[in-house]
């Protein structure tokens, strides 16, 4: 390393050369020590073979020794081992914390071995070696940093690949291809969603870059509900495996966390019906006014859903039902429709409707008579009342 006295460099080089010959025993000792301290890590033996771990210990220790003896600016091949180790551990799914813990154990053991070799030299050389111990920490820090960079770069690539696959599978499901056995097998393997389960779909209308559209993981996990989220077109889809809860219970958990417009489908059976649930969630979303955030639950808004599902028929029904009311000036039309809404909300009581509208009951009755004249139908007729309620849904707030 530039700046170190020649004598110190000579001692470091010679001590490191001795330890290089002892790397096999170093790897054996570290493997044994790691097996004791990292039982959870070694339980993942199907991912990391002991021979793989042993060779990685040797390769990374060699890289640190190369940096110690030959300097930090003279060779670049020392990078190969730690970067390769980091990438491989990411591919194997080993937690980065476990990788770094074993690396720290390796650093401690490497220092013990270097110090033991230095103690076999003269007292003056031992002092020179100890005085230059910073070289070891700098070398192992470089190796550790390279390993983490390799791990994170590969982890990022793997995550991007997994995200693309998740998005593709969600797209296939909402487009109605969940009955295909090959699709179901891929979904079960990659998304861990069973082919025969109870499902609901949430459709969230939001900017796809928004950070507040992730499902509330802890709350859902506590219910035993598993949710897979992915963008689809200009929306975000949440596929919810309901487990033992109802769609209504799910709605109660999700509602406080949804700050965008969203629609929740009814319950469907199995992956084959995810496409149906998606269309239901889309209809539920359309029952929510564009400027109003919150969760629209299909089963709580079925009349509105009927109107939203067939907009052309709904507008035709409204036109036929309201007739000449729609030809009035905007202000007069609004007064009559508001009165009709209030009358329905007041359980068809002119007195209570007047209280809602801050006017006399006779005013309400006069307006209702005018509505009957313009529509050509009696408000005492049950069928006409039903049509009026649906027409009001088409032209604004639900009565």
ZAMARGU-4260 file (C-alpha; in steps of 0.2 Angstrom, whole numbers, plus 5000, padded with zeros to 4 digits):
<rodrens>
0) 5000/5000/5000 | 5008/5017/4995 | 5015/5026/5010 | 5020/5011/5021 | 5038/5008/5025
5) 5047/4996/5015 | 5051/4985/5031 | 5033/4984/5036 | 5028/4980/5018 | 5041/4966/5019
10) 5035/4959/5035 | 5017/4960/5029 | 5021/4951/5013 | 5031/4937/5022 | 5017/4934/5035
15) 5004/4934/5022 | 5014/4922/5012 | 5014/4910/5026 | 4995/4912/5029 | 4992/4909/5010
20) 4999/4891/5013 | 4987/4888/5027 | 4971/4894/5018 | 4964/4876/5017 | 4965/4874/5036
25) 4958/4892/5038 | 4943/4887/5027 | 4940/4871/5037 | 4940/4881/5054 | 4929/4894/5047
30) 4916/4881/5040 | 4916/4873/5057 | 4914/4889/5067 | 4901/4895/5055 | 4891/4879/5056
35) 4889/4882/5075 | 4885/4901/5074 | 4874/4901/5059 | 4863/4886/5061 | 4848/4895/5052
40) 4860/4899/5038 | 4866/4881/5036 | 4849/4874/5036 | 4848/4881/5019 | 4860/4867/5013
45) 4850/4864/4998 | 4855/4881/4992 | 4874/4882/4997 | 4884/4867/4997 | 4898/4865/5010
50) 4911/4864/4996 | 4905/4880/4989 | 4906/4889/5005 | 4923/4882/5009 | 4930/4888/4992
55) 4922/4905/4994 | 4931/4907/5011 | 4947/4903/5003 | 4945/4914/4988 | 4940/4929/4998
60) 4954/4927/5010 | 4966/4926/4996 | 4959/4942/4989 | 4962/4951/5005 | 4979/4944/5007
65) 4983/4950/4989 | 4978/4968/4993 | 4988/4967/5009 | 5004/4962/5001 | 5003/4970/4984
70) 4993/4986/4987 | 4977/4993/4982 | 4981/5000/4965 | 4992/4987/4957 | 4980/4973/4954
75) 4962/4972/4949 | 4959/4953/4949 | 4956/4953/4968 | 4938/4959/4963 | 4934/4943/4955
80) 4931/4932/4970 | 4921/4944/4981 | 4910/4950/4967 | 4907/4932/4961 | 4903/4926/4979
85) 4890/4941/4981 | 4882/4937/4965 | 4881/4918/4968 | 4873/4921/4986 | 4860/4932/4979
90) 4855/4919/4966 | 4855/4906/4980 | 4843/4917/4990 | 4855/4918/5005 | 4851/4933/5016
95) 4864/4947/5014 | 4865/4948/5033 | 4870/4930/5034 | 4883/4932/5021 | 4891/4948/5030
100) 4890/4939/5047 | 4901/4924/5040 | 4912/4937/5032 | 4915/4945/5049 | 4919/4928/5056
105) 4931/4925/5042 | 4940/4942/5045 | 4942/4938/5064 | 4949/4921/5060 | 4961/4928/5046
110) 4967/4941/5059 | 4971/4927/5071 | 4980/4917/5058 | 4990/4932/5053 | 4995/4937/5071
115) 5000/4919/5075 | 5012/4919/5060 | 5019/4936/5065 | 5022/4930/5083 | 5034/4917/5076
120) 5045/4931/5070 | 5057/4943/5080 | 5049/4955/5092 | 5053/4970/5081 | 5045/4962/5066
125) 5030/4958/5077 | 5029/4976/5082 | 5030/4982/5064 | 5016/4970/5059 | 5004/4975/5073
130) 5008/4994/5069 | 5002/4991/5051 | 4986/4981/5056 | 4976/4994/5047 | 4981/4987/5031
135) 4971/4971/5035 | 4955/4981/5040 | 4956/4991/5024 | 4959/4976/5013 | 4944/4966/5021
140) 4933/4982/5019 | 4937/4983/5001 | 4933/4964/4999 | 4917/4966/5009 | 4912/4981/4999
145) 4915/4972/4982 | 4905/4957/4988 | 4890/4968/4993 | 4890/4977/4977 | 4890/4960/4968
150) 4876/4954/4979 | 4865/4969/4976 | 4868/4971/4958 | 4863/4953/4955 | 4848/4954/4968
155) 4842/4969/4958 | 4842/4960/4942 | 4834/4945/4949 | 4820/4956/4957 | 4817/4964/4941
160) 4815/4947/4932 | 4803/4941/4946 | 4793/4958/4944 | 4791/4955/4926 | 4786/4937/4928
165) 4773/4942/4942 | 4766/4956/4931 | 4764/4944/4916 | 4755/4931/4927 | 4744/4944/4934
170) 4740/4950/4917 | 4736/4932/4911 | 4724/4929/4926 | 4714/4945/4924 | 4712/4942/4906
175) 4703/4926/4910 | 4716/4913/4907 | 4717/4906/4924 | 4708/4889/4919 | 4723/4884/4908
180) 4732/4871/4918 | 4749/4877/4913 | 4745/4895/4919 | 4738/4888/4935 | 4754/4878/4938
185) 4765/4893/4935 | 4755/4904/4947 | 4756/4891/4960 | 4774/4889/4958 | 4779/4908/4956
190) 4765/4917/4965 | 4761/4903/4978 | 4743/4905/4975 | 4732/4889/4975 | 4722/4885/4960
195) 4707/4881/4970 | 4705/4895/4983 | 4693/4910/4987 | 4698/4926/4979 | 4694/4944/4977
200) 4702/4957/4966 | 4705/4975/4971 | 4708/4988/4957 | 4717/5004/4962 | 4716/5019/4950
205) 4732/5029/4953 | 4749/5035/4946 | 4759/5019/4944 | 4774/5028/4952 | 4764/5032/4968
210) 4772/5025/4984 | 4756/5023/4994 | 4748/5009/4984 | 4756/4994/4992 | 4744/4982/5001
215) 4745/4983/5020 | 4756/4968/5023 | 4756/4965/5042 | 4737/4968/5044 | 4733/4956/5029
220) 4746/4943/5036 | 4737/4943/5053 | 4721/4939/5044 | 4729/4925/5034 | 4726/4934/5018
225) 4739/4934/5004 | 4739/4948/4991 | 4749/4949/4975 | 4750/4966/4967 | 4755/4971/4950
230) 4752/4985/4938 | 4740/4982/4924 | 4737/4995/4910 | 4735/5011/4920 | 4729/5003/4936
235) 4736/4993/4950 | 4729/4975/4953 | 4729/4967/4970 | 4724/4948/4969 | 4719/4943/4986
240) 4718/4925/4992 | 4705/4927/5005 | 4709/4911/5016 | 4695/4911/5029 | 4689/4929/5029
245) 4675/4937/5019 | 4677/4950/5005 | 4668/4962/5017 | 4681/4959/5031 | 4695/4962/5018
250) 4686/4978/5014 | 4686/4984/5032 | 4705/4981/5033 | 4710/4989/5016 | 4698/5004/5017
255) 4709/5015/5029 | 4725/5012/5019 | 4717/5016/5002 | 4720/5035/4997 | 4715/5033/4979
260) 4699/5027/4970 | 4698/5008/4971 | 4685/4995/4968 | 4683/4978/4976 | 4675/4963/4968
265) 4664/4950/4975 | 4672/4933/4980 | 4676/4921/4966 | 4681/4902/4966 | 4698/4898/4960
270) 4711/4905/4948 | 4699/4901/4933 | 4687/4915/4939 | 4700/4929/4942 | 4695/4937/4926
275) 4677/4938/4932 | 4683/4946/4948 | 4693/4959/4939 | 4678/4964/4929 | 4668/4966/4944
280) 4682/4976/4953 | 4682/4987/4937 | 4663/4990/4938 | 4664/4994/4957 | 4678/5007/4953
285) 4666/5015/4940 | 4653/5017/4953 | 4665/5029/4962 | 4665/5047/4957 | 4682/5051/4948
290) 4686/5065/4961 | 4681/5054/4976 | 4695/5043/4984 | 4691/5027/4994 | 4686/5009/4991
295) 4670/5005/4982 | 4664/4988/4987 | 4654/4979/4973 | 4642/4970/4985 | 4638/4986/4994
300) 4634/4995/4977 | 4625/4982/4967 | 4612/4994/4960 | 4625/5007/4955 | 4635/4992/4948
305) 4621/4988/4936 | 4620/5006/4930 | 4639/5006/4928 | 4640/4989/4919 | 4628/4995/4905
310) 4631/5014/4903 | 4622/5015/4886 | 4606/5006/4893 | 4607/5016/4909 | 4607/5032/4900
315) 4593/5026/4889 | 4583/5021/4904 | 4586/5039/4912 | 4581/5047/4896 | 4565/5037/4895
320) 4561/5039/4913 | 4565/5058/4916 | 4558/5063/4899 | 4555/5082/4898 | 4564/5085/4914
325) 4581/5083/4905 | 4575/5097/4893 | 4574/5110/4907 | 4587/5124/4910 | 4601/5117/4921
330) 4596/5126/4937 | 4578/5121/4936 | 4582/5103/4932 | 4594/5102/4947 | 4581/5108/4959
335) 4568/5095/4953 | 4581/5081/4953 | 4587/5086/4971 | 4570/5086/4977 | 4567/5069/4970
340) 4583/5062/4979 | 4578/5070/4995 | 4560/5062/4994 | 4568/5045/4992 | 4580/5048/5006
345) 4566/5053/5017 | 4557/5037/5014 | 4545/5047/5002 | 4539/5059/5016 | 4536/5076/5009
350) 4538/5083/5027 | 4555/5075/5030 | 4561/5079/5012 | 4557/5098/5016 | 4568/5097/5031
355) 4582/5090/5021 | 4580/5104/5008 | 4575/5118/5020 | 4559/5121/5012 | 4540/5118/5016
360) 4532/5102/5013 | 4520/5110/5001 | 4535/5116/4990 | 4541/5098/4989 | 4524/5092/4984
365) 4522/5105/4971 | 4539/5100/4963 | 4534/5081/4964 | 4518/5085/4954 | 4528/5095/4941
370) 4540/5079/4940 | 4525/5068/4937 | 4518/5080/4923 | 4535/5081/4914 | 4538/5062/4915
375) 4520/5057/4912 | 4520/5044/4926 | 4514/5043/4944 | 4527/5043/4958 | 4515/5031/4967
380) 4519/5018/4953 | 4532/5005/4960 | 4540/5002/4943 | 4542/5021/4940 | 4550/5023/4957
385) 4563/5010/4953 | 4567/5018/4936 | 4568/5035/4944 | 4581/5028/4957 | 4591/5021/4943
390) 4590/5037/4933 | 4596/5047/4948 | 4611/5036/4949 | 4615/5040/4930 | 4613/5059/4933
395) 4623/5061/4949 | 4622/5056/4968 | 4614/5040/4973 | 4596/5043/4980
</rodrens>
